Amino acid sequence: MDASIAWRCLLLFIIAIDQAYSQCSGSRCGECLITDGCAWCKDRNFTKTRCATEAQLNSDGCPSIVLRKEHEIIYIKDNDFSDGGPGQDSIQIKPQHVKIKLVPNTVLNTFQVYYKIARNFPLDLYFLNDPSYTMRELQSSLKSLAKAIANEIKNLTTDFQFGLGTAMDKVILPFTRTSPLYLADPCVGTSITCEKAYSYRHRQTLTPNITTFEDAVDGIRTTANFDKPEGLFDGLMQAMVCGSKIGWRNKARRMLLYATDINFHQAGDGRLAGILEPNDGECHLSNTGYYTKAEIQDYPSVGQIIQKAKENNINIIFVIGGNSSELTNQQVRNLYYDKLAQLLPGGTPGASQLSTDARNILNIVSENYRRLRETVKLVVNEDFPELDVTMYTNCRTGGRSPDRTNICSGLTIEKWANFTPVIQSTFTVCPENRNLTFTIFPEGLEERVQVDVEHVCDCDCQLQPEAEPNSAKCSFNGTYECGICKCNPGWIGDSCECDNRGTAEEACGTDNGICNNAGNCTCRKCECFKGYSGDKCECNDENCRTYNKLLCGGPSHGRCDCGQCVCNANYTGDACECLTSTDPCKNNNGTICSGNGVCECGRCRCNTGWRGTLCNSCTSCPGICNNNKDCAECVAFNQGKYNSTLCKNRCYNVKTASLLEPATQEGDNATVTIKSCIIEDSFGCIINFNVYDSEAGQEVVVKDTKRCPAGPPDPVTIGLSISGAIFLIGLLLLLIWKLLTMLYDSMEYSRFESEIQNPAWEKSENPIYKECVTTVQNPMHETEFNHGNMDEKALM
């Protein structure tokens, strides 16, 4: 049983050693020792794996082993605590500046930061009041209790200052009435006379003179806005960011007491007044202390207030009280200010309640200052991905193991706190920037502990004097360090003998491939095939231009060197095809190109209008059209001076065509030039023809039609035309008359039929007319009829 346990333990030990060995890696000493538990062999003649555990290297017979270093803390500035006082700076935190040489991936837990309350640490207290009528009690209490507040604070520090400002709301509808009457006195219609409306007014710069502060409080006059919420956030932002005008001191605890009885406007509310520009978080106070961009920029957001409070180390104390009838003070605190207070620097648990008579303002100031003074929260202001900083303190443990917290409370002048920032780097490859700086500071104070961290990623043998730059052991192309060569950029090999500057494509590549496909890239150099040379085998003696089917025009003209023709003295050009002499361009009298061109490569390049080997033929001289006029007439139209015999003998180079080509433009370097000619014959007709001029001679092409002017008018034709026109016009008028009469008759007939069918005249008899039939009625017939009726009635 014991043997079995021993074998198991041995197996576990071997497995642990193997795992540790497999975790150690790196081509240099510093890269190897980044991993905890690894070591490096720096012996030059060691042939096995240099990066391994110490046990493995000893087992492999390494005579010189490099182990990991220890952390090093260097105290650059470590002034002792000071209570301050006249002419002395208070010091509450130490050390003030340290440098830490941090070994990678190893915990540093021996660095400590100490904090102690200074008896006379400076205090700047700024009161930001709501000047509405419902907060009038605070003004009277603040004035009467100013000296009492000062006396109470003197028990804690003798170096303090008071400042004052008031904030109401933006002077724009719907926040404030803007009629002239209400602008001058927002309380019109009440028994109160109010001060002119304003957003924020800084009334008193921070001062140690309590009488001056009381006078500033006495100068506050009631004012008012229109809607229920108030714009104290505008004043709060300006009081925090206008440090020079408010009088905040760099090294002082900054407290801002924010007193109101109603909720606040915040970012977005400005849109109700058409204010779309967001608050920029900058100072905009006039020389008289008024906020100048209240009606231009929106209210600050809650996030901006928190951000600026942290940036400027302002401890904001919300004091809620007064006689507002809209909401109770408890509701205002719970709904708006308690949670906001918890988000601000200083760790305030909630807003403070102001009593009805505001007499407890003394206790509020005193208690909050004591709480801020006796509580410290250390904050790290930077966050680096490769560095982990965790704060521990034993201020709550009574000397036992430290708690993981950055807050310590219940401090006194005699009782101070010590914090342990546990620092550890977390990376597998040493970062390019090995130096970084962060600060540790008490939240709400300007005091700082500057911590400069240097990642110790190199072994001592990597640094001079042990290291040998440009060593002969490394072919003068690298540094000999820790038993190996660290090659300079662009060199590789155990002895840095091989050039490795870039990839093979970068070192030997061309547009035609590696070494122009004419060699092999070895150690970043081209080894060329036979017949090729150059750094990248770019030279090929068979790859030059030819002239007259000969390489570089033949030996008499030049030779091929690295793909380029090297011409003899009398020749030039890419293929040595051009004579440098101008003799072939000279005429009999020695003039080059007859004075009508320039000699290039032993040939004349003629100016516009000239041609020929020596530019002696004019293509655009006057007379070329007149000289060919007679031939054009006789060949194309059988007219002119020449009869058929002369035309045939002299005009053998003339022909006709239905269309003519356009003339050659000036500057065109063509072998054949075309001259367009327009002439008028004896009949006044226009004849067009082209003259083609070339080395072979001239050729004329005549357009087979000509343009002639119209002849005199024919009287018969004119007379017949006029007569025909008159006849046609008369016929047209007759037809129109006939159509109109037919239309009129048709309308009259239709009206007649309509009157017959629907007569509108009166029907009556002619008084003279007598009918031819006379009717006589028998009177007896009527009597009998009446009698019968009577009998009938009697019967009834």
C-alpha positions in Angstrom: 0.0 0.0 0.0 2.8 2.4 0.9 4.7 1.6 -2.3 1.5 2.3 -4.3 1.1 5.7 -2.7 4.8 6.5 -3.3 4.5 5.6 -7.0 1.3 7.8 -7.4 3.1 10.7 -5.7 6.1 10.3 -8.0 3.7 10.1 -11.0 1.9 13.3 -10.0 5.3 15.1 -9.4 6.5 14.0 -12.9 3.2 15.3 -14.5 3.5 18.6 -12.6 7.1 19.0 -13.8 6.0 18.2 -17.3 3.2 20.7 -17.3 5.4 23.5 -15.9 8.0 22.6 -18.5 5.5 22.8 -21.3 4.2 26.2 -20.1 7.7 27.7 -20.4 8.4 29.2 -23.8 10.2 32.1 -25.4 13.1 32.8 -27.7 14.6 35.3 -25.4 15.3 35.5 -21.7 12.7 38.2 -21.0 10.0 36.4 -23.0 10.7 33.2 -21.1 10.6 34.7 -17.6 7.2 36.4 -18.2 5.7 33.1 -17.1 6.0 32.5 -13.4 8.1 29.4 -12.5 10.3 29.6 -15.6 14.0 30.1 -15.9 16.6 30.6 -18.7 20.0 29.1 -19.5 22.4 31.8 -20.7 25.4 29.5 -21.4 26.5 30.0 -25.0 27.4 26.3 -25.6 24.1 25.0 -24.2 22.3 23.1 -26.9 19.0 22.0 -25.3 15.9 24.0 -24.6 17.0 27.2 -22.9 13.5 28.2 -21.5 12.3 25.7 -18.8 11.9 25.3 -15.1 14.9 25.7 -12.9 14.8 22.0 -12.1 14.7 21.0 -15.7 17.7 23.2 -16.6 19.7 21.8 -13.8 18.8 18.3 -15.0 19.9 19.2 -18.5 23.3 20.4 -17.2 23.0 24.2 -17.7 25.9 25.8 -15.8 24.4 29.4 -15.7 20.7 29.9 -15.0 18.8 33.2 -14.9 15.8 33.4 -12.5 12.9 35.8 -12.3 13.5 39.2 -10.5 11.7 40.6 -7.5 9.5 43.7 -7.6 11.2 47.0 -6.8 9.5 50.1 -5.2 11.4 53.4 -5.5 10.0 56.3 -3.4 10.5 59.5 -5.4 8.5 61.8 -3.1 7.4 60.7 0.3 6.8 63.9 2.4 5.4 63.2 5.9 1.9 64.2 7.0 1.3 67.9 7.7 -1.6 69.6 9.5 -1.1 72.8 7.5 -1.7 76.2 8.8 -0.3 79.7 8.0 2.3 79.4 5.3 2.2 75.6 5.3 0.6 73.1 2.9 -1.5 70.4 4.4 -0.5 66.8 3.5 -3.0 64.0 4.1 -1.7 61.3 1.8 1.7 59.7 1.3 3.8 58.7 -0.5 3.2 61.3 -3.2 5.2 59.8 -6.0 6.6 56.3 -6.5 8.1 54.2 -9.2 7.4 50.5 -9.3 9.5 48.1 -11.4 6.9 45.4 -11.8 7.8 41.8 -12.6 5.2 40.4 -15.1 2.4 38.1 -13.8 3.5 38.3 -10.2 1.4 39.9 -7.5 2.8 43.1 -5.8 1.2 43.4 -2.3 3.9 45.3 -0.4 3.1 48.8 -1.6 1.1 50.8 0.9 -0.7 54.2 0.7 -1.4 56.1 4.0 -4.1 58.7 4.6 -4.4 60.9 7.7 -6.7 63.9 8.3 -4.9 67.2 8.4 -6.0 69.4 11.3 -6.2 72.6 9.1 -6.9 71.2 5.7 -8.4 74.0 3.6 -12.2 74.1 3.0 -14.0 76.0 0.3 -17.8 76.2 1.0 -20.1 77.6 -1.7 -23.8 78.2 -1.1 -26.0 77.9 -4.2 -29.5 79.1 -3.1 -32.9 79.1 -4.6 -34.0 82.8 -4.3 -37.7 82.2 -4.6 -40.2 83.4 -2.0 -40.7 80.0 -0.5 -36.9 79.8 0.4 -36.9 83.2 2.2 -36.3 81.6 5.6 -33.0 80.2 4.4 -31.7 83.6 3.5 -32.4 85.1 6.9 -31.1 82.1 8.7 -27.9 82.0 6.6 -27.2 85.6 7.4 -27.8 85.2 11.1 -25.9 81.9 11.4 -23.0 82.7 9.1 -20.7 83.5 12.1 -22.0 80.4 14.0 -21.2 78.2 10.9 -17.7 79.7 10.8 -17.2 79.1 14.5 -18.3 75.5 14.1 -16.0 74.9 11.2 -13.1 76.5 13.1 -13.3 73.5 15.4 -12.3 71.4 12.4 -10.1 73.7 10.3 -9.0 77.3 10.6 -8.5 77.6 6.8 -11.9 78.0 5.2 -13.7 80.3 2.8 -17.4 81.0 2.0 -18.9 81.9 -1.4 -22.5 82.6 -2.6 -24.6 82.4 -5.7 -28.3 82.2 -6.5 -30.0 80.5 -9.4 -33.6 80.8 -10.6 -34.5 79.9 -14.3 -34.0 80.8 -17.9 -35.5 84.1 -18.8 -37.6 82.8 -21.7 -41.1 81.3 -22.1 -42.4 78.9 -20.8 -39.9 79.1 -17.9 -40.2 82.8 -17.2 -42.8 85.4 -18.3 -41.1 87.7 -20.8 -43.4 90.7 -21.1 -41.6 93.9 -20.1 -43.7 94.2 -17.0 -42.8 90.7 -15.7 -39.2 91.0 -16.7 -38.7 94.0 -14.5 -40.7 92.4 -11.6 -41.7 88.7 -11.9 -43.9 89.1 -8.9 -46.3 91.6 -10.4 -49.8 91.2 -8.9 -48.6 90.1 -5.5 -47.7 92.0 -2.4 -44.0 91.2 -3.0 -41.6 93.3 -5.0 -39.1 91.0 -6.8 -35.7 91.4 -8.3 -35.4 91.3 -12.1 -35.5 87.7 -13.5 -32.2 85.9 -14.2 -30.9 82.4 -14.6 -27.7 82.3 -12.4 -25.8 85.0 -10.6 -22.5 84.5 -8.8 -22.8 87.0 -5.9 -19.7 86.4 -3.8 -16.3 84.9 -4.6 -15.0 82.5 -2.0 -13.6 84.6 0.9 -12.5 84.1 4.5 -14.2 87.4 5.4 -17.5 86.4 7.0 -18.7 90.0 7.1 -18.3 90.3 3.3 -20.2 87.0 3.0 -23.0 88.3 5.2 -23.3 91.4 3.1 -23.7 89.2 0.0 -26.4 87.2 1.7 -28.2 90.4 2.7 -28.1 91.5 -1.0 -30.3 88.6 -2.1 -33.7 89.7 -3.3 -36.6 87.4 -4.0 -37.3 86.6 -7.7 -39.5 84.1 -9.4 -40.1 82.0 -12.5 -43.3 80.9 -14.3 -43.3 77.1 -14.3 -42.9 74.8 -11.3 -39.4 73.3 -11.8 -36.5 75.6 -11.4 -33.2 76.0 -13.4 -30.6 75.5 -10.6 -28.7 73.0 -12.7 -27.5 75.9 -14.9 -26.1 77.6 -11.8 -24.7 74.4 -10.4 -22.8 73.7 -13.7 -21.3 77.3 -13.7 -20.4 77.1 -10.1 -18.4 73.9 -10.7 -16.6 74.8 -13.9 -15.9 78.5 -13.4 -13.1 77.8 -10.9 -11.1 81.0 -11.3 -14.2 83.2 -10.9 -15.7 81.2 -8.0 -12.4 81.1 -6.3 -11.9 77.4 -5.8 -8.4 76.6 -4.5 -6.4 73.8 -6.0 -5.6 72.1 -2.8 -8.8 72.4 -0.7 -11.9 70.3 0.1 -14.6 71.8 -2.1 -18.2 71.7 -0.8 -21.2 73.1 -2.7 -24.4 73.4 -0.7 -27.4 73.3 -3.2 -30.6 74.6 -1.4 -34.1 74.5 -2.9 -37.6 73.2 -2.3 -38.6 71.9 -5.8 -37.4 69.7 -8.6 -35.0 70.7 -11.3 -35.0 71.3 -15.1 -32.6 69.0 -17.0 -31.3 68.4 -20.5 -34.1 68.3 -23.0 -36.4 70.7 -21.2 -34.9 73.6 -23.2 -36.7 72.3 -26.3 -39.9 73.7 -24.9 -38.5 77.1 -25.5 -36.9 76.2 -28.8 -33.4 75.8 -27.3 -31.7 73.0 -29.2 -28.0 73.6 -28.5 -26.8 71.2 -25.8 -25.0 72.4 -22.7 -21.2 72.4 -23.4 -20.1 72.2 -19.8 -17.9 75.3 -20.1 -17.8 78.5 -18.1 -19.9 81.4 -19.4 -20.0 84.0 -16.6 -19.9 87.7 -17.4 -17.8 90.1 -15.4 -20.8 90.9 -13.3 -21.4 87.3 -12.4 -24.4 86.5 -14.6 -24.7 83.3 -16.8 -24.6 84.6 -20.4 -25.8 81.5 -22.3 -28.9 80.6 -20.3 -31.2 81.3 -23.3 -28.8 79.8 -25.9 -27.9 76.4 -24.4 -30.1 73.7 -22.9 -30.0 72.7 -19.2 -27.1 70.3 -18.2 -27.9 66.6 -18.0 -27.6 64.6 -14.8 -24.7 62.8 -16.4 -22.9 66.1 -17.1 -23.4 67.2 -13.5 -21.9 63.9 -12.2 -19.0 64.1 -14.6 -18.1 67.8 -13.8 -18.4 67.1 -10.1 -15.8 64.3 -10.4 -13.5 66.3 -12.7 -13.5 69.3 -10.4 -13.6 67.4 -7.1 -16.8 69.1 -5.9 -18.7 67.5 -3.0 -22.4 68.5 -3.6 -24.7 68.7 -0.6 -28.4 68.8 -1.5 -30.5 70.7 1.1 -34.3 70.5 0.6 -36.7 72.7 2.5 -38.9 75.7 2.3 -42.7 76.2 1.9 -43.5 75.0 -1.6 -47.1 73.9 -1.8 -46.5 71.8 -4.9 -44.8 68.8 -3.3 -43.8 68.0 0.3 -40.1 68.3 1.1 -40.0 64.5 1.7 -41.5 63.9 -1.8 -38.9 66.2 -3.4 -36.1 64.4 -1.7 -37.3 61.0 -2.5 -38.2 61.6 -6.1 -35.4 63.8 -7.3 -32.4 64.3 -5.0 -31.7 61.2 -2.8 -30.6 58.9 -5.6 -28.7 61.7 -7.4 -26.8 62.4 -4.2 -25.6 58.8 -4.0 -24.1 59.0 -7.5 -22.0 62.1 -6.8 -18.5 62.2 -5.3 -18.4 62.1 -1.5 -20.7 59.2 -0.8 -23.5 61.3 0.4 -26.4 58.9 1.5 -29.1 61.4 0.5 -30.4 64.9 0.5 -30.6 66.8 3.8 -33.8 68.1 5.2 -34.0 71.9 5.9 -36.3 72.8 8.8 -39.2 75.2 8.4 -37.2 78.1 9.9 -34.0 76.9 8.2 -32.2 77.2 11.5 -30.7 73.7 11.1 -28.5 74.9 8.3 -25.7 75.1 10.8 -26.0 71.4 11.7 -26.3 70.4 8.0 -23.1 72.1 7.1 -21.3 70.8 10.2 -22.5 67.2 9.9 -21.7 66.9 6.2 -18.3 68.4 6.5 -17.5 66.0 9.4 -18.7 63.1 7.3 -16.6 64.1 4.3 -13.6 64.8 6.5 -13.8 61.5 8.4 -14.4 59.3 5.3 -11.9 58.6 2.6 -12.4 56.8 -0.7 -9.3 56.1 -2.7 -9.8 56.0 -6.5 -7.5 54.9 -9.3 -8.0 57.3 -12.2 -6.7 55.1 -15.1 -7.7 51.7 -16.4 -5.1 49.7 -18.3 -6.0 46.4 -19.9 -2.7 44.8 -19.0 -2.7 46.0 -15.3 -5.0 45.0 -12.5 -5.1 47.3 -9.4 -7.3 46.2 -6.5 -7.5 48.2 -3.2 -7.4 46.6 0.2 -7.5 48.2 3.7 -7.6 47.0 7.3 -9.3 50.1 8.7 -12.5 48.0 9.5 -10.8 44.8 10.5 -9.0 45.9 13.7 -5.7 44.7 12.4 -6.9 41.4 10.9 -6.6 40.5 7.2 -7.4 43.5 5.0 -10.8 43.9 3.4 -11.1 44.4 -0.3 -12.5 47.9 -0.3 -11.3 51.4 -1.2 -13.4 53.2 1.5 -12.4 53.8 5.1 -14.6 55.8 7.5 -14.5 56.9 11.2 -11.2 58.6 10.8 -9.9 61.1 13.3 -6.8 63.3 13.5 -5.2 60.6 15.6 -6.6 57.6 13.7 -5.4 57.2 10.2 -5.8 54.6 7.5 -3.4 52.5 5.4 -4.4 51.1 2.0 -2.7 48.3 0.1 -3.0 48.6 -3.7 -2.5 45.0 -4.9 -1.0 45.4 -8.4 -0.5 42.6 -11.0 0.3 42.6 -14.7 -1.7 40.2 -16.8 -0.1 39.6 -20.2 1.7 36.8 -22.0 3.8 39.2 -24.3 5.5 42.2 -22.9 3.7 45.3 -24.2 5.4 47.7 -26.6 4.9 50.6 -24.2 6.5 49.3 -21.0 6.0 52.5 -19.0 2.7 53.7 -17.7 1.4 56.1 -15.1 -1.7 56.1 -12.9 -2.7 58.1 -9.9 -4.4 57.2 -6.6 -6.4 60.0 -5.0 -9.0 60.6 -2.3 -12.3 61.2 -4.1 -13.2 64.9 -3.8 -9.7 66.1 -3.1 -6.9 67.2 -5.3 -4.1 65.3 -3.5 -2.5 62.6 -5.6 -0.2 59.6 -5.4 1.5 59.3 -8.7 2.5 55.7 -9.5 4.9 55.2 -12.4 5.0 51.5 -13.5 7.8 50.0 -15.5 7.2 46.5 -16.7 10.5 44.6 -16.1 10.5 42.3 -19.1 14.2 42.1 -19.7 16.8 40.0 -17.9 20.0 41.7 -16.7 22.0 39.8 -19.4 19.8 41.5 -22.0 21.1 44.9 -20.9 24.5 46.5 -21.1 27.2 45.9 -19.9 26.4 42.2 -20.1 24.9 42.5 -23.6 27.2 43.1 -26.5 25.7 45.2 -29.3 26.9 44.4 -32.9 29.0 41.6 -31.5 31.4 39.6 -33.6 29.7 36.5 -32.2 26.6 37.7 -34.2 28.4 38.6 -37.5 28.2 42.2 -36.4 24.5 42.1 -37.3 23.1 41.6 -33.8 23.5 41.8 -30.0 24.9 38.9 -28.1 22.7 38.5 -25.0 22.0 35.7 -22.5 23.9 33.1 -24.6 22.2 33.8 -27.9 22.3 36.4 -30.7 19.5 38.9 -30.9 19.7 39.9 -34.5 19.2 43.4 -35.7 16.0 44.0 -37.8 16.3 42.3 -41.1 18.8 39.6 -40.1 18.3 36.0 -39.1 20.3 32.9 -38.2 22.0 31.6 -35.1 24.8 34.1 -35.8 22.7 36.7 -37.7 24.5 35.8 -40.9 21.4 35.7 -43.1 19.7 38.9 -44.4 16.0 38.7 -43.7 14.8 42.2 -44.3 11.2 41.6 -45.2 9.7 38.6 -47.0 11.2 36.9 -50.1 8.8 39.0 -52.2 10.0 42.2 -50.5 13.7 41.3 -50.7 13.9 39.6 -54.1 10.5 40.2 -55.6 9.9 42.1 -58.9 6.9 42.5 -61.2 8.2 39.5 -63.1 8.5 37.3 -60.0 11.2 36.3 -57.5 14.6 37.4 -58.9 12.8 38.2 -62.2 12.3 34.4 -62.6 16.0 34.3 -63.4 17.4 33.2 -60.1 16.8 31.9 -56.6 16.3 34.0 -53.4 18.7 32.8 -50.7 19.2 34.7 -47.4 17.3 37.5 -49.1 19.7 37.7 -51.9 19.3 36.6 -55.5 21.5 33.9 -56.9 21.1 34.4 -60.7 21.0 31.8 -63.4 23.7 31.8 -66.1 23.5 34.7 -68.5 21.8 37.0 -65.9 23.2 39.4 -63.4 22.2 42.3 -61.1 20.9 42.5 -57.5 17.6 40.9 -58.6 18.8 39.2 -61.8 17.3 42.0 -63.8 20.2 42.1 -66.3 19.8 40.1 -69.4 22.2 40.6 -72.3 19.7 39.0 -74.7 16.8 41.4 -73.8 17.7 44.6 -75.5 15.9 46.2 -78.4 16.8 45.5 -82.0 17.3 47.7 -85.1 17.4 46.2 -88.5 17.0 42.8 -86.8 20.2 43.3 -85.0 20.6 43.7 -81.2 21.2 47.4 -80.5 21.6 47.8 -84.3 24.7 45.6 -84.4 28.2 46.0 -83.1 28.7 49.1 -85.3 25.8 50.9 -83.5 26.1 49.7 -79.8 26.0 46.8 -77.3 23.6 45.3 -74.8 24.3 45.9 -71.1 21.8 44.8 -68.4 18.9 45.0 -70.8 19.8 48.4 -72.0 21.6 49.4 -75.2 24.9 51.3 -74.7 25.4 53.1 -78.0 28.6 54.0 -79.8 29.7 57.6 -80.1 27.8 58.3 -83.4 24.5 56.7 -82.4 21.7 57.2 -79.9 18.2 55.9 -79.1 16.7 52.9 -77.3 18.1 50.6 -80.0 21.0 52.8 -81.1 19.0 53.5 -84.2 19.5 57.2 -84.4 22.6 58.9 -85.9 23.9 61.8 -83.9 25.2 63.4 -87.1 23.0 65.8 -89.1 24.7 65.2 -92.5 21.9 63.2 -94.0 19.5 66.1 -93.3 21.6 68.7 -95.3 20.8 69.9 -98.8 23.3 70.9 -101.5 23.9 74.3 -99.9 24.4 72.7 -96.4 21.0 73.9 -95.0 19.4 71.4 -92.5 16.0 70.2 -93.8 16.0 73.2 -96.2 15.2 75.4 -93.2 11.7 73.9 -93.1 12.1 71.3 -90.3 14.4 69.8 -87.7 16.8 66.8 -88.0 16.0 63.9 -85.6 17.8 60.6 -85.7 19.3 61.5 -89.1 15.9 62.3 -90.7 14.1 65.5 -91.3 10.9 66.2 -89.4 9.2 68.8 -91.5 7.2 71.8 -90.3 3.5 72.1 -91.1 3.0 72.6 -94.9 6.2 71.0 -96.0 7.2 67.5 -96.9 9.9 65.5 -98.5 13.2 63.9 -97.4 14.7 67.4 -97.0 11.4 69.3 -96.4 11.7 71.0 -99.8 8.1 70.4 -101.1 5.4 72.8 -100.1 2.0 71.3 -99.5 0.1 74.5 -98.7 1.7 77.2 -100.8 -0.5 79.7 -102.7 -1.4 78.5 -106.3 -1.9 74.8 -105.7 -5.6 75.2 -106.3 -5.3 77.5 -109.4 -2.7 75.2 -111.0 -5.2 72.4 -111.0 -8.4 74.4 -111.9 -8.3 73.8 -115.6 -7.8 70.0 -115.2 -10.6 69.8 -112.7 -13.0 71.6 -115.2 -12.1 69.5 -118.2 -12.1 66.1 -116.6 -15.2 66.5 -114.4 -17.4 68.8 -116.6 -15.8 68.9 -120.1 -15.4 72.7 -120.0 -12.7 75.2 -119.5 -9.5 76.1 -121.5 -8.4 72.5 -122.3 -9.9 70.6 -125.2 -10.1 66.8 -125.0 -6.6 66.2 -126.3 -4.9 68.6 -123.9 -7.1 67.3 -121.1 -6.1 63.8 -121.7 -2.3 64.6 -122.0 -2.1 67.0 -119.1 -4.7 65.8 -116.6 -3.8 62.1 -116.3 -3.7 62.4 -112.5 -7.3 63.8 -112.2 -10.4 61.7 -111.4 -13.9 62.3 -110.0 -15.8 61.2 -106.9 -19.2 61.8 -105.4 -17.7 62.7 -101.9 -14.5 64.3 -100.9 -12.3 63.6 -97.9 -11.7 66.3 -95.3 -8.5 68.3 -95.6 -5.4 67.5 -93.5 -5.3 69.6 -90.3 -2.3 71.7 -89.4 0.1 69.7 -87.3 -0.9 66.3 -88.6 2.3 64.5 -89.5 0.8 62.4 -92.5 2.7 61.0 -95.4 -0.1 62.3 -97.8 -1.5 65.8 -97.3 -4.9 66.8 -98.6 -5.6 70.3 -99.7 -9.3 71.3 -100.2 -9.9 73.7 -103.1 -13.0 75.7 -104.0 -13.1 77.5 -107.4 -15.7 79.3 -109.6 -16.0 78.6 -113.3 -17.0 81.0 -116.0 -20.7 80.2 -115.5 -20.6 81.2 -111.8 -20.8 77.6 -110.6 -18.8 76.4 -107.6 -16.4 73.4 -108.1 -14.9 71.4 -105.2 -11.8 69.3 -105.5 -9.0 67.9 -103.3 -5.3 67.9 -104.1 -3.4 64.9 -102.6 0.3 65.7 -102.2 2.8 62.9 -101.4 6.3 61.8 -102.2 5.0 60.1 -105.3 3.5 63.3 -106.6 0.1 65.0 -106.8 -3.3 63.5 -107.4 -6.5 65.5 -107.9 -10.0 64.3 -107.0 -13.0 66.4 -108.3 -16.5 66.3 -106.9 -18.7 65.1 -109.8 -21.4 67.8 -109.1 -21.1 71.5 -109.0 -23.3 74.2 -107.4 -24.7 76.7 -109.8 -26.8 79.9 -109.1 -30.5 79.9 -110.1 -31.5 81.5 -113.6 -34.0 84.4 -114.3 -37.7 83.7 -113.6 -40.1 82.5 -116.4 -43.0 85.0 -117.1 -45.3 82.2 -118.3 -44.7 80.2 -115.2 -45.3 83.2 -113.0 -48.6 84.1 -114.9 -50.0 80.6 -114.7 -49.1 80.3 -111.1 -50.9 83.6 -110.2 -53.9 82.6 -112.3 -54.1 79.2 -110.7 -53.9 80.7 -107.3 -56.7 83.2 -108.0 -58.9 80.4 -109.4 -58.3 78.2 -106.4 -59.0 81.1 -104.0 -62.3 81.9 -105.7 -63.3 78.3 -105.8 -62.6 78.0 -102.1 -64.6 81.1 -101.3 -67.6 79.8 -103.3 -67.5 76.5 -101.4 -67.4 78.4 -98.1 -70.4 80.6 -99.1 -72.4 77.5 -100.2 -71.7 75.7 -96.9 -72.7 78.7 -94.9 -76.1 79.1 -96.8 -76.9 75.5 -96.4 -76.2 75.7 -92.7 -78.4 78.7 -92.3 -81.3 77.1 -94.2 -81.0 74.0 -92.1 -81.2 76.1 -88.9 -84.3 78.0 -90.1 -86.1 74.9 -91.1 -85.4 73.3 -87.8 -86.8 76.3 -86.0 -89.9 76.3 -88.1 -90.7 72.6 -87.3 -90.2 73.4 -83.7 -92.7 76.2 -83.7 -95.3 74.1 -85.5 -95.0 71.3 -83.0 -95.0 73.7 -80.0 -97.1 76.7 -80.9 -96.8 79.6 -78.5 -99.7 81.9 -79.9 -103.2 82.3 -78.3 -106.1 80.1 -79.6 -109.5 82.1 -80.1 -112.4 82.2 -82.5 -112.9 84.8 -85.2 -115.9 87.0 -84.1 -117.1 87.4 -87.7 -116.9 83.7 -88.4 -120.2 81.8 -88.1 -120.6 78.1 -88.3 -122.6 76.6 -91.1 -124.5 74.2 -88.7 -127.2 75.6 -86.4 -128.1 73.6 -83.3 -131.6 74.0 -81.8 -132.4 72.5 -78.3 -135.9 71.3 -77.4 -137.1 73.1 -74.3 -139.4 70.4 -73.4 -136.6 68.0 -73.3 -135.0 70.1 -70.5 -138.4 70.3 -68.6 -139.0 66.6 -68.7 -135.6 66.0 -67.6 -136.1 68.3 -64.6 -139.4 66.8 -63.8 -138.1 63.4 -63.7 -135.5 64.6 -61.3 -138.0 66.0 -59.0 -140.0 62.8 -59.0 -137.0 60.9 -58.2 -136.4 63.2 -55.2 -140.0 62.7 -54.0 -139.6 59.0 -54.2 -136.6 59.3 -52.0 
